[in-house]
Amino acid sequence: MPEKRQCVQTTKGERVKKFKIWQQHPEWTPTQAAEKLGVKKGTLMGWRKELLDPKLTVIRKPSSDS
């Protein structure tokens, strides 16, 4: 029987920290970054959409809701 999937909550501070690590390693593909940071690729891509400006250059300060 397959293992039950777990939902892992990550604070916005942790998201920003992990995302900054990814930015410091531009040679990492999204798959490699997810593996090295210990998150799923889809989660990482969602963080990118949430945290970066439209030009994918600056990490925005996360809003305080959630």
Summary of the structure (lengths in Angstrom):
residues: 66
radius of gyration: 12.8
end to end distance: 34.1
largest distance: 44.0
contacts: 119
relative contact order: 0.16
helix: 47%
strand: 3%
